[in-house]
Amino acid sequence: MIEIDPQYLADRYMTQWTLSDAAERRAAIEQLWAVNGTHVLHPPAEIRDIAAELGFDHTTLEAQGYDAIEARVARSYERFVEKKGFTFRARTDAVRLNGVVKFSWETVSTETDDVVGGGLDILVLDDDGRIRADYMFPGA
């Protein structure tokens, strides 16, 4: 496996969520992700509650491959950055253990610079240092 600075990777990963230009966003995704990479989101509590009411024990929100990941990142950008005025940034706690990188991140108001949320990401890398799997835990 190639050497990668885990903090640099975490910062680049968070930047993809804040890019306004669709072509730049796609290029960032293709640089960061393996072709069949998978983004798995721990769903918000309201989605888990609805699923439980419908009889589902587990809810998984998943996007696989460049096109699906690009759609996921674009929708997040539209909802949180464009409409709500937030940005995202990695905290300075990224660590790597073999092919796994773990780091925390923050949701920040661009108007006040106040931290209004955040979460935890666990990235599983392939042999080329690209993201093979991403497990995102908002609110963690």
C-alpha positions, 0 to 999 in steps of 0.5 A: 500500500502506498504512503498517504498522510491521513490528515491530507486525505481527510482534508481532500475528502472533506473538500469534495463536499464543498466544491461548487463546480460540478466538473471540479467535484467529479475530478475530486471524486475520481482522484479520491475514490476507487472506481467501485468505491462505496459510500455508506451513510449511517442514516439520521435518527428520523429515517431510522425511526420511520424504518423501524415503524415499517418493520426494518431492523436496519437501514443502510443508505449507500452509493456505489461508483463514481456516478452514484457518489457524485450524485450523493455529494452534489445533493449534499452540496445543494442542501447544506452548502448552497441552501443552508450556508454551511461548509465542512472541514476535517478536524486535525485528528486523522489517523491511519491504521494499515489501510484504514483512515479514521477522522472527525469532521465539523459542519460550520456556519459560513456566516458565523464560523460556529460549529453546528454539527459534525461526525466521524468517517472511516475510510477503507483504502485500496492498494493505490490509496483510493477510497474503497469504502467510506463509513460516515456517521453524522452526529458521532 
